[in-house]
Amino acid sequence: MAFNEISPANLMRLIGTPACPVLVDVCIDDDFKDDPFLIPTAKRHPFADNAGLQAQLSGQDAVIICQKGKKLSHGVAARLRTMGINAQVLQGGNIAWRDANLPRIPAAKLPGPLWVTRHRPKIDRIACPWLIRRFVDPQAEFMFVPPAEVTAVAERFNATPFDIEDTFWSHHGDKCTFDTIITEFGLSHPALETLATVVRAADTDQHDLAPQAAGLLAVSVGLSRMYRDDVRQLEAGIGLYDALYRWARDGQDEGHDWPADRTQ
């Protein structure tokens, strides 16, 4: 692997965390039409528009992605590095990512960046924005309005309604909206599936599904009492779900006791 490449496995460990770089897909249109999927959070950009990409990145680290991780991505990354941007290339490109069976988002299902739901969120309406920003669209915006106004606001502002009855992005059967987003965006992954069980258990009052559900409910209610402003509550809740995701990904085996070396 070249010094400026990152493997699919290592990139997957960054996706979903605040440390994730900006992912830029520079595949040509014909290649993308043949396989119209995106790596989570990736946005398409013309490979020849380095000036536009430089302005878009604004000093952020980037991973450049093409079909096979060869000339297009290496050329774009090299140009960006001459502009002072830390740019890596995804080793093997989209094909290597696909062959590793890592999550891929169907591009046709991606809505616009604006979402709307009921005000005074508790669990699903904080967990879903976290999931969308960390795995779908880091620039997504969320509006919280009275329940009776969600549909009308969605129509007037061309926003995607979620977590309300009779909409697509909502509960289906015994699954909550968080589950729906994972399924529809192809985000199935062991850590997210674990987190989804905890969210579902807390959101639907099925605490027998996951012992962590009672704690998530308690913290969520506490956050809703701390913040009158729903957007400020969301920003505080993002950190909560960052921590829960890291627990689900690689912290489930860790326990805690006192004294620390007690064996019985």
N, C-alpha and C positions, 0 to 999 in steps of 0.2 A: 504494500500500500504506500502511495506517495505521501510525502510529508504534509501535504495540504489536503488530504482526503480524510473523510470520516466514514466509518463502516455503518451499514444499516442498523446493526445492533446498538452501536454507541449513540447514533442519532435518536433511536427510539427511546433511549434512557433520558435524553434531554427533552423530548416532546412531552408536554404536560407539566413542565416545571417552569419557574420564572427564568431559568438560565437558558431556555431554548432560543437559538438564533433565529433570525428571519429566514424562512425557506422560500427560495425562488425557483420556480419551474420554468426553464427556458426551452423546453421541447418545441420543435417546429410543429406547425398546425397539423400536418399529415400524420406525424407520429402520435400526436395527442388524440386525433380522431380515431386512430386504430385502437387506442387504449385510454379512454377518457376518464381517468382516475387521478386523484391528487393525493400526495402524502399529507397527513394531517397538518394543517395550518399553512401549507404551501400556497403561493399565489403565482399565477402565470405572468410572465413578462417577456416581451420580445428580446431575443438574445443580442440584437445589434444596438439596443437602446441603453448603452452604458450610462450616459448622462442622466437619463430619466431614472435609472435604477439607483445611481449614486444619490440623487436627491431623495428618493423614496427611502433608502436605507438610513440616511442621516446619521452615519457613524456607527450604526449597529452591526454586530457580527452577522454573517450570512453563510448559508449553505446553498450552493448552486446545484440544481438538479436538471439533468437531461435524460434522454432515453437510456443511454448505456454508460453515462459517466465518462464520456470521452471528449471529443473536440469542443463541443458547444459549452459544456459546463466548465472545462478547464480554461477555455479562452475567456469566458466571461469573468471567472474568478481571478484570473491573472490580471485582466484589465482593472478590476475593482481594487486589487491590491496595489496597483500603481497609483490609485486615487486615495490610498490610505485606509481602505476598508479591509478588515479581516474577513476574508472570504475563503471558504473551503468547498470541496466538491464531494457530493455523495458518491462513494465508491460503488461502481456498477450501475448507478442511476436508478431510474424507476423500475427497470427490469429486475435488478438485484433485490430491490425492496419487495416487489411482487413475489419473486421466487422465495423470499424468506417468510412469506405468509404474514407480513406485517399489515396493520390497518391501512386501508386505502378508501378515500372518500369518492363516491360517484359524483363527478362534477355537475351532472345534470340536476342533482338534488340540492345544490347549494343555493340558499335564498340570498336576498340582499343583506346588508350589514345591520339593519334596524329590526329589532324585535320588541314586542309589547306583551305585557301580562298584567295580572291583577296587582294592585298595590298591597302593601304590608306583607311582604314575603316571609316565609318561614324556612322551609326545607327545599322542596323541588325548585322553587323560583329563585333560590340562590345557587343551588347545585347545578342547575341547567346553564345559567350564564357562565359559571366557572367552566363547565365542560365545553361550551361553545368557544370561549376565549382561549382556552388552553389547547383544544384539539381541532377546532374548525376555523375560526376567524378571530385572531387576536384583536382586531379593530372593531369587533361587534359592539353595538350600542343597545342598551336596554331601557325601555320606558315602563314605568309602573303607573297605572291609572285605575280609577274605580272599576270594579268588575263589569258594570253595565256599559262601560264605554270602550272596552277592549276591542270589540269587533269594529266599531265605527272608527276608532283611532287607527286601527290596522289598515282599513280601507283608505282613509284620508291621507295617511302618511306613508303608504306603501310599505308597511311594516309586517313582519311575520308574527301572528299571535301564537302564544304557547301557554300551556298549562291552564287552559280553560276548557269547559265542556264544548263538545261539538266542533273541535278543531283537530287538524291532523297531528300537530305537535303537542300531544297531550297524553293522558292515561289511556291505555288500551287493555281491557281485561284486568288482570291482577298486576299489571306492570305500570309504573309511573312514567312521567314525561322523560326523566333521566334515561330510563330504559329505551324509550322510543328513539331518542336522539342517538344513542349508541348503536341501535339496530339499523336505523335508516342511513346513518353516515358511515356504516361499516367500521365502527371503532372497536369491535369486540377484541378484548385483550384481557389476560388474567387479572391484572391490577384493577382495570376499570370494571370488570365484572364483579370483583369483590366489593369495590366501592358502591357499585349499583345496588348490590344486595343490602348494604347498610342504609343507603338513601331510601330505598323502597320500604325497608322495615320501619324506618323512622317516619316516613311520609304517609304511610298507610296504616300506622298503628299495629304493626305485626312484629313486635319486638322479639318474638321467638325466632325470627329468621336470622338475627344477628345481635349478639350481646352489646355491640357498640351503639345500637339504635337509640337506647335510652339516653346515652350521653350526647349523641348528636341532636336529639330533640331538645334536651335541656339547654345546650349551648345555643341552638337556633332560636329558641324562645327568648333566651337572655339577650341575644343580639337584637332581636326585634324590639325589646324593651329599652335597650340602650340608645337606639337611633330612631328618631322621628323621620329622618330623611332616608327614603328607601335606597337611593343611590349610594349614600354613605354606608348604609348597612351592607349593600352588595360589596363594596370595596373592602370592608372589614371581613366579610364572609369569604372572599377569595383566598385570603391567607389560611382560613380554617380548612378549606377544601384542598389547598396545596399540601397542608400537613397530612390530611387524611389520605390523599393519593400516595404520598411517600410511605405512609404506614402500609397501605394496601400493596404497594409495589415491592418493598423490601424490608418492612419492619414488623411483620405479623408474628415472627418467631420470638420477638423480644418481650420479656416480661419485667416485672419490678416487684421487689420485696424488701423487707427490712427485718433483721440486718441483711446486708447485701450477700453475705456468704452463707446464709442459712441453708441447710440441706434438707431439713425436714419441715 
